[in-house]
Amino acid sequence: MKLPPGVFPYLLIGHVVIPFFINVVVNVGLGVLTFGGSDKVPVWSLEKGAVADFLGCCFFLPLITCLIATPIVRRQAVAGTVSRIPVEDAPAWLRFFQGSLFPRALKWGVAGLAVFAGPVSAAWILFAEPTVGTTGFLISKSLFAGALGVLVTPLIAIAELSAARDRTP
């Protein structure tokens, strides 16, 4: 994929590095609020379970990221802060994720769940005991959210930067 000048550093700082830290901090906070009072986290419980939390992250992190990042990228592109990516230079599959904001966000959430639910579940099946320590869970939850954000946030930005040029903030 050919990026216009200045887009790679824009994506690297604004949509990889910064989101990583934001997602880690937010997920530590959410984890402490949700699981902080317990010594162990049950792995397979639907209510306050490790797998349910990870799968929720697979859906909600891309959805919420899209709802937040898309208007920001759109405003920056309209203002000329970042160059648009010609549609023909973006991966064709990213066109599926264009359109109105909320349907776009739902597509990202469903895609996150579809792509990561299997590997996440398999990892918990293969490596987890029936319960895990809260501290270890919070660390793995936060690093997973950071890594997931690093994967989806630049793709969300690229999808918006390669969207139709007549968009307004």
Secondary structure by P-SEA (a helix, b strand, c coil): cccccaaaaaaaccccaaaaaaaaaaaaaaaaaacccccccccccccccaaaaaaaaacaaaaaaaaccaaaaaaaaaaccccccccccccccccccccccaaaaaaaaaaaaaacaaaaaaaaaccccccccaaaaaaaaaaaaaaaaaccaaaaaaaaaaccccccc
